[in-house]
C-alpha cells in the first residue's frame, strides 16, 4: 500500500501504557492509594501519576504520533523523536514516583528526585509537543478534529508547566511566593488542564475522526461541532489562565472555576450530541466491538457529567470528587482507550503485514485478525467492574472497591491477551496468515514491509 506510513514505536507506547494500567489496577486492589489513604497522600499521588502519565499519556502520545498525520493528511514531522520521547517520559515517571515515595516517608534517600523528574518529563512532553506541533503547523488550515487536538496539546503544555512548578517547590528548589501559592492552591488547575484538556479534549478530537472512519460515518464540521470546540477551549482558558491569575492576585478561584465549569458542561453536551449523530448516520450498520465498547465509555462520560451536576446542586461535590474522577479516568478515558486499541492494533497490524501485498495475493480482512465474540466478555467485565468500583467509592466501601479493582486488572489482562493474539496473527486462518512477502510482525515495533 504505497504512501502508508507507520510510526515505528507506536506499539511500544501501547505496550508500556498497558503495563502501567495493570500496575495501577493491582496497586488499587492491594490497597495502595485512595481510598485506603487520603486523596492527598503520597501513595495516592503515585497512583494518580501512574495512570495519568504511565497509562493515559503514553497511550495518547502513541495514538497521536500515528493518527495526527491521518487527521491532517500530512506526514509526521519526525519519525525519530517518538523514541527519545518515550524514554524521557518513562524515566521521568519513575523519578516522579521516587519523589512521591520520599515525600511520604517510604524512601529515606535525599536524592533530588522531583527536580530530575521535572527535567525529564519536560523534555519528553516538550519533544512530543514540538513533533506534533510542527506536523500540525505544516498542515494548515486544520480540520475541526485537528483543532481539538491543538487545544489538547496547549493544555498539555499548561499541565507540564504547573507540574514543574509543583516539583520545584516540593523539591525545595524555589521559594518564590507566587509559585508556593500555586503549589498550595493550584491542584484543581493541574487536574483540569491534564484530565479535562490534554486527555479529554485530545480524546474528543481523535474520537471524531476514528469513529467516523471505523463506522463509515460522515465527518462532522458543522456549527454544533464548532460550538463544542469553542466552548471547551474557552472553558480551559478560563480555568487555567483565569485560575492562575486568581491565585496569584488573590481573586475568587471558586468564581473562575464555576464559569469554566458551565462552559465545560456545554461542551460535553454538544460533543455528546455529535457522537450520537455519528452513530445514527453511520453506513456500517453492524457495529463492530470497538465502536460498541466506545459507546459504553461515552455513557460513562455522560454519567460523570450528570453526577457533577447533581452533586453541585446538592452542595456535596467536593466530598465525591475522587469517585467522579475515577469514573472519568477509568470509565471514559481508559474505556475509550481500550476500545479503540482493539481496533487500532488490528488495523495497524493488518496494514503492516498485508498492506504491501494487497492485490498481489489473497489476504485476510482487518476483522479476521480478531475474534470479537471472545473479546467481548473481557470488555463487559472491565466496564462492569469500573461501574461497581465507582459505586463503592460513592458509598464508602473500600473492600468492595479493592475487589472491583482486582476484577478490572483481570479484565485488562484478558484484553491485553487479545491484543497480543492480534499482533501475533494467532487467529488468522493458516492459508492466509503468512503469504509470500509477509513475515510475522514484532510485538512492540512496526515496520512497513515491501513485497
N, C-alpha and C positions, 0 to 999 in steps of 0.2 A: 504494500500500500504506500506508494510514493508520497513524500511530503509529510508523513506522520512522524511526530517527534515524541519520544517517551523520555521523561525525566528519569535519569538513571537511579536516583536514590529515593524515589517515592516509596517503594516497598520497604526500605529501611526505616523511613519515617513512620510508616504504618505499623511495622513490627514493633519498634520500640515504644510507640504510643500504646499499643495493646498490652504490652508488658506493664506499663505504668498503670493502665486501667485495672488490670487484675491485681496488681500490688495494692492499689488504693482500696479495692473492694475487700481484699484479705485483711488489710490493716483495720478497716471498719469492723469486719467480722470478729476480729480478735480484741476489739475494744480499744483500739488506738485512736485517739482524737474524739471529737464530739460524736455522740452525747455523753461518752464516758467521762470526759473532762470539759471544762467550759469552752465556748466558741472561740475565746481569745487566747486559749492556752497554746503553748509552743507545739504540742502534738497535733492540735487541730490545724495550725498553720502549715505544718509539714504535709498533712493530708491534703489540704486545700491546694497547695502548690504542686504536689504530685499529680493531682487531677488537672489543674488549670494549665500547667506548663508541660508536664510529662505526657499526659494523655491528650487533652484537647488542643493545646497549641502545636504540638508535634503533628497531630492528625491534620489540623487545618493548614499548617505550613506545607506539609506534603501534598495535600489536595490543591492548594493554591499554586504551588510550583508546577503542577501538572495541568491544572484547568484554567488558570488565568490566561494562558495562551489560547485556549479554546474560547473563553469569554470574549477575547478581543481580536481573535484571528491574527495573532502576531506571535512570532517565536519568543521564547523566554530570553531575556537579556543575557543571562549567563547560566550555562548548564554545569559549571564547575563550582559555583558558590553554594549550592544546597548542601554539599558535604561539610565544609567548614561551619556552616550554619548549624547543622545537626550536631557536630562535635562540640561547638561552643554552648549550645543550649543544654545538652545533656550534662556537660561538665559544670556549667553554671548552676543547674538544678541540684546536682549533688552537693556542691558547696553551699547552696542556699539551705538545703536540708541540714547540713552540718551546723550552719549558723543558728538555725532554729533550735536544734538539739543543745547547742551550747547555751543559748538563751534560757532554755527550760531546765538547765542543770543536768541533762542526761549525758553531756560530754564535758569533761573538765578542761579540755585544751583551750588555750588562749589565742590560738592562731586566728588571724583576721578573716574569717570565712565570709562574712557579709560583704566587705569591700571587694574581695576577689570574685564572689558570685555576681556582684553588680557589674563588674568589668566584663565578665564572660557573657552574661545574659544580654547586656547592652550590645556587645559585639555581635552575638548571634542574631538577635532581633534586628539590629541595625543593618547587617548584611542582607537579611531577608527583606527588609523594607526597601533597601537600595535595589535589589534584584527585581522585586515585584514592581516597585515604583518606576524604574526605568522602562520596564516592559509596558506598563500602562501608559506612561507618558508618550512612548513612541507610537501608540495605537490610537491616539486621539483622532476624532471625537469618540467618546466611550458610550457604550450601551448603558441602560439603567442598571442592569445587573452588575456590570463592572463598577459603576459608581457606588453601589452598596459596598463593594469590596474596598474601594478607595476610602470611604468613611471608616470602615473597619480597620484599615491599616493606620489611619490617623489616630484612631482610638488606641491601637497597639502602641504607637509612639507615646501617647499620654500615659498609658498603663506602665510602660517601662520607665518613663521619667519619674512617676510617682514611686514606683518600686525602688528605683535607685536612691531617691531621697530617703525613703524608709530605711534602706540598707545602710546608707552612710550615717544616718542618725543613730540607728541601733548599734552600728559597729563603732561608734564613738569617734568617727572621722570628722564630723562637723557639729558645731553647737549653735549654728545660726538660728536666730529666734523664729523666723518665719518657717524654716524647714522643720524645726521642732514642733511648731503649731500644726503644720501639715501632717506630720507623723502622728500626732496625738488625735487629730480630728479628721484626717483625710482618708481613712479606710473606706468609707462609703464611696468616695470618688474613685478609688482604685478598683473597687468591685464593679462599679458601674462602667468604667472605661474598659475593663477586661471582660467581664461577663456579658455586659449589655452591648458594648461597642465592638471590641475586637472579635469575640467569639460569636455572639448572636447576630450582629449586623453583617459580618462576613458570611456566616452560615446562610442568612437570608439571601444574599446576593448569589451565592453558589447554588442554593436550592432552586431559585428561579430558573437558572439555566439547566441544571441537571434533571429536575422534574419534567421540564418541558422536553428535554432531549430523550429521556428514557420512557416517557409516556406518549411521545409523539403529539405533544400539545403545542398550540401556538405560543410563541414567546410574547411576554407582556411588556408593554411600554406606554400604556395609556395614562390618563390623569390620575387614576387611583394609585398606580404604581409610583408615579412621581410624587404624589402626596405622601405615600409611605416613606419614600426616600427623604423628602424634605422635613417631614415631622420627626422622623427618627434622628436625622442629622442635627436638627435644632435641639432635640431633647438632650443629645450627648454634649453639644456645645454649651448649652445652659448648665448642665450638671457639672461638667468638668471645668470649663473656664470660669463659669459663674461660681462654682463651689470653691475653687482655689481663691478667687477674689474675696469671697465671703469669709473664708477662714483667715486670710492674711489681713483683711481690713475690718475684721470683727463685725461682719454683717450677719444676716439671718440665713444660715445654711438650710434650715428647715423650709423656708420660703423658696429658695432656689431649687431644692430637690422636689418640692411639691409641683412647681411649674414644669420641671423636667419630666416628672412622673406622668403628668397629664398628657404631655406631648408624646411620651413613650407609649402610653396605653393606646393613644390614637394610632400610632404607627403599627402596633401589634394588630389592632383591629383591621386596618387596611391591608396589611400583609396576609392576615388570615383569609380575608375575602378574596384576595388574589389567588391564593393557593386553592381554595375551594373551586374557583373558576377554572384553574388548570386541570383539576381532577375531572370536572364536568365536561370540559372541552377537549379532552384527550381523544386521539384517534385510536389508540391501542385500548380496545375495550376490556380485554383480560389484563387486570393489573398484576404486575409481577410482584414478587415478595418484597423487594426493596422499596417499592412505592407504597405497598400496603403498610409496611412497618414504619415508613416515614410518616404516614398519616397518624399512627399511634404516637409518634414523637410530637407531631404538631398538636395532637389532642392534649398531650402533657403540657405544652406551652399554653394552650387555651385555658386549661385548668389552673395553671400557675397564675395567669393574668387575672382570672376570675377570683382566685383566692386572695390576691393582693387587694383587689377592690373591696371584697367583703371584709378582710381583716382591717383595712384602713378605715372603713365605715364603722367597724366595731371598736376602733381605737386600740387594737391589740396587735398591730402588725409587727412591732419591734420584738414581741415575745416569740413570734413564729417565723422570723426571718430565716433561721437555719433550715427549717422544713421547706420553705419556698425555694431557697437557693438550691437545696438538694434536688428538688423536683426539676428545676430548670437545668441544673448541671447534668443529672443522670437520666431524667425522663426526656427532656427536649434535646439538649446538645449531644449527649452520649448516645441516646436512642437514634437520633438522626444520623450521627456519625457511623454507628454500627450498620444501620440500614443501608446507607449509601456505600459503605465499604464493601458490602456483599456484592453490589453491582459493579463498583469501580474495579475491584480486584479481578473479577471475571472479565470485565471489558478490557482492561489493560493487558491481562494475560493473553486473552484472545488476540488482541492487536499485536502483541509482541511475537506470539508463536505463529499465528496463522495469517496475519496481515500480509507478510511478504510473499506468501504463496497463494493468496486468494485469486481464484480464476485459473490457476495452473494445476490444481489437484483438489479432490474433494476435501472439504474442511467442515468441522462442526460449527454450529451456531454458538453465539455467546452464551445463551441459556443452557446449552448442552454441557458446559463446564461445571454447572452446579446442580444440586438436587434440592429443589425448593421444598418439597414435601418433607424432607428430613431436617432441613434447617429451621423450618417454621416453629418447631417446638422449642428451640433454644431462644428464639426471639420472643415468643409468647411468655416463656418462663422469665426472661430478663425483664420485660415490661411489667409483668405481674409482681415480681419481686421489688422493682423500683416503686411501684404504686403502694404496695404494702409497707415498704420501708418508710415512705413519706407519711403514711397514716400513723405508723409507730412513732415518728417524730412529733406529729401533731398531738398525740395522746400521751406523750412522755413515757414510752415503753421501750427502754434501752435494750433489754434482752431480745424482744421481738425484732428490733432494728438490726441487731447483730446477726440474728438468724437470716433475716432477709438479705443482708449484705453478703452472707455466705452463699445464698442461693444466686444472687447476682453474679458472684465470682464463678460459680459453676456454670451458669448460663453463658457468661462471657467466654469461658474456656471452650464451651461447646461451639460457639460462633467462630472462635479462632480456629478450632479444628476444621470447621467447614471451609474457612478461608485458605488454610494450608492445603486441603484437598483440591480446592480450585487451582491454587498456584502450581501444584504438582500434577495437575491433569488426571487425577485419580479416577474421576467419574466419566471421563470421555471414553466412548467406545473404542475398543482396541484398533479397529480398522481405520479409524480417523485420528487416533491420538498423536502419532508421530509420523506423518507422511514424509517423503523425501524433502530435504531442505529445512526441516523443523527439528529443533532439539529442545529438550526439557529445560524450562526456564529456571534460573537460580531463584531461591526463595526471597532474598532481600535486595536483589539488584535487577534492574531492567536493561535490556539492550534490544535494539531493532535488528532483527535477523534478515538477511538478504538471501533469497534462494539463488 
